[in-house]
Amino acid sequence: MFTIEHEFDATVVTLVGDTAATEDVTITIFDDGARVEQLDPRTGKVQVLMLTTSQLRDLHAALDLPEGSYARVEKD
């Protein structure tokens, strides 16, 4: 299950944990990238990962490719 919220400067997608042992993941998407956050239950702190728009495009492409090493080429 997931939720989508549109805010003034970002879109927030929350991926709800499948079990009580899995914490929710929140992805805040801005014009220039995205912030991925998840609570670490061992420390009680939120872990944050920042992705650029280029990294997001790479991730999107990787979802449909087999194992290997790839370089994405930008088209003008």
N, C-alpha and C positions, 0 to 999 in steps of 0.2 A: 504494500500500500504506500501511496505517496500523496503529498499535498503540494499545491502550487499557489503562491501568493505574489501578486504584482504590486510592488511598492513604487514610490516616486522614482528612485534611481537604480532599482535592481529588481530582479525576479528571484524569489526564494523558493527552492524546491526542498522539501523534507522527505527523506526516504525513511519510513517508519521501520524500526527493527522487527524482524520476523519472530523473534522469541524474546522472553524477558531478559535473557542473557545478552542480547544484541542491542546496542545503543542506536538511537536514531542518528542519521547523517543529514546535516543541513548544508545545502549548496546555495550560496548567494552569488548570483550571476550579474556582473556589471558590464558596461560597455567594453572595458579593457581586460577582462579576465573573470576569474571566479575564485571564491573562498570556500573551501570544504572544511566543515567542522564536525567533530564527534567527541563526546565526553569519554574520557578514559576512566573507567570505573575503579581502576587500581589506584590512581592518584587523585581522582575527583576533579581533575583539570580538563578543560576543553583543548583538544589537539587541533591545530589549524594548519591547513595546507593551501598555499596560493598557487593558482595556475594561470598562465597567460592565455590569451585567445589562441595563440599558435599551439600551445600545449593542449588546449581543449580540442582543436581541430585534429591534432595527432591522435588523441584518445578516441575521438569519434571514428576516425579511419581505422584504428586498431581493432575496434569491436568486430569488424567484418573480415579480418585478414587471418591467414594461418600463421603459425609460428615462424619467426624469421626476423631479420633486421631490415628496416625500411627508412627511406628519406622521402618526405613529402615535398613536392615541387609546387611553388605558388604560380598560378596562372595570372597573367595581367588582364 
